[in-house]
Amino acid sequence: GPIVDTRGRPLGEHGGVAQFTIGQRRGIGIAAEKAYYVVRLEPQTNTVVVGDEEDLSLQSMRVERLNWIALEGLAPGESLRALVKVRYRHRGAPATVLARADGTCDVLFDEPEKGVSPGQCAVFYAAAGERQFDPEECLGGGWIA
């Protein structure tokens, strides 16, 4: 399949999106003067999208298939403050979690967050005060869309 930059310009070919991970820099298979990072995988078209390191940072993400543990869930339009972890050993990022009418939620990070990968888990931890969080109290989580 094709390897393209964030503007859709072709840069090369690859043997399958399963060989790549979001954030990968080495072994992409294109010769370039600058470093490219895998910023998106499009399995429907077998396309790998690459870009600059800054392209890996997101201000928000959608989370689906929610599973609430320490509370009964959020009503549409309701929000809460949480520390959100988006990968194993992630330090967590302060964010606002906003419930949507379709049963998903939007996570709005306080600062742009790198390494957000669709298909991975997002876990929400309780806020213990302004910009302080309790890593022992898991509120719930879901899958990054």
FENBELHU-V55078 format. One line per field, one symbol per residue. psi: psi as a letter, one per 40 degrees, with the letter a starting at -180 (. if undefined). burial: + if it has 24 or more other C-alpha atoms within 12 Angstrom, else -. Layout:
psi->???
burial->???
This chain:
psi->iihiieeehheaiiehdeeiihehdifdfihidihiiheihgddefhhhiaiddeehidiihhifihhdeieahiheiiihihhheiheheihhihhhiideeaihhhidihhifhhheiihhhiiheihfhiheehhdaaahh.
burial->-+++++----+-----+--++++++--+++-----++++++-----+++++---++++-+++++-+++----++-----++++++++----++++++++----++++++---++++++-++++++++-----+----+++++++-
